[in-house]
């Protein structure tokens, strides 16, 4: 495949003078992420990871609704990851809740099925 066939996203994460804190850069944007135990003042890595999944879901709902001419006033995606304390690097499961304001029940179910098929 040619280079033109790929989308590349990049984030740089650098330690800071505060143990457990990173400075992260994505494009022209910079943000802080704290480790899971300390310093416990900013969002943690797992929350940033889950935010990426949830925001992707909201964007897809908007795109799907636009493609199909479905009225969508708001999409809210809530994600919860459950991990054992003894093995925090392993997911037991994730729950995803999608709330759509605007579409009929049938349309909302259709949009959700499209998302699940991704």
JOLINFEN-V76304 format. One record per residue. N is the residue number from 1. RES is the residue in three letters. PHI is phi in whole degrees, 0 to 359 (* if undefined). D_LAST is the distance of its C-alpha to the last C-alpha in Angstrom with 2 decimals. Layout:
N/RES/PHI/D_LAST
N/RES/PHI/D_LAST
//
This chain:
1/UNK/*/22.15
2/UNK/283/23.91
3/UNK/302/23.55
4/UNK/291/22.27
5/UNK/270/19.00
6/UNK/238/17.91
7/UNK/253/17.06
8/UNK/241/18.99
9/UNK/248/19.09
10/UNK/221/22.06
11/UNK/229/23.62
12/UNK/250/27.15
13/UNK/236/28.39
14/UNK/232/32.16
15/UNK/297/34.43
16/UNK/237/36.96
17/UNK/288/40.47
18/UNK/260/39.06
19/UNK/302/38.08
20/UNK/89/34.47
21/UNK/245/33.49
22/UNK/238/31.50
23/UNK/259/31.46
24/UNK/242/28.11
25/UNK/231/27.66
26/UNK/229/24.65
27/UNK/63/25.98
28/UNK/265/28.94
29/UNK/255/27.91
30/UNK/232/29.46
31/UNK/208/28.87
32/UNK/260/30.19
33/UNK/229/28.42
34/UNK/267/30.63
35/UNK/288/30.51
36/UNK/292/29.86
37/UNK/249/33.61
38/UNK/203/35.34
39/UNK/282/36.35
40/UNK/68/34.19
41/UNK/242/34.45
42/UNK/244/31.10
43/UNK/295/27.47
44/UNK/258/26.72
45/UNK/307/24.22
46/UNK/297/22.06
47/UNK/293/21.98
48/UNK/295/21.04
49/UNK/299/18.13
50/UNK/293/16.93
51/UNK/298/17.64
52/UNK/298/15.29
53/UNK/292/12.33
54/UNK/296/13.77
55/UNK/293/14.55
56/UNK/300/11.15
57/UNK/299/10.14
58/UNK/293/13.29
59/UNK/296/12.88
60/UNK/296/9.61
61/UNK/299/11.58
62/UNK/299/14.48
63/UNK/297/12.93
64/UNK/299/11.53
65/UNK/297/14.98
66/UNK/299/16.85
67/UNK/301/15.37
68/UNK/255/16.43
69/UNK/67/19.59
70/UNK/265/18.88
71/UNK/290/21.17
72/UNK/228/19.59
73/UNK/273/22.24
74/UNK/202/20.41
75/UNK/236/17.15
76/UNK/235/17.79
77/UNK/243/15.43
78/UNK/248/17.45
79/UNK/234/16.46
80/UNK/229/19.06
81/UNK/255/19.30
82/UNK/247/22.04
83/UNK/228/23.90
84/UNK/290/27.32
85/UNK/301/30.11
86/UNK/289/31.58
87/UNK/223/28.42
88/UNK/293/26.58
89/UNK/275/24.56
90/UNK/242/22.84
91/UNK/271/20.31
92/UNK/280/21.27
93/UNK/193/18.27
94/UNK/233/16.27
95/UNK/248/16.31
96/UNK/237/14.14
97/UNK/240/15.90
98/UNK/245/14.82
99/UNK/242/17.87
100/UNK/241/17.93
101/UNK/250/21.35
102/UNK/127/22.18
103/UNK/288/20.11
104/UNK/292/21.62
105/UNK/302/20.42
106/UNK/297/19.02
107/UNK/295/17.18
108/UNK/298/15.84
109/UNK/296/14.61
110/UNK/296/12.94
111/UNK/299/11.19
112/UNK/295/10.17
113/UNK/295/8.90
114/UNK/299/6.73
115/UNK/298/5.42
116/UNK/296/5.47
117/UNK/281/3.81
118/UNK/285/0.00
//
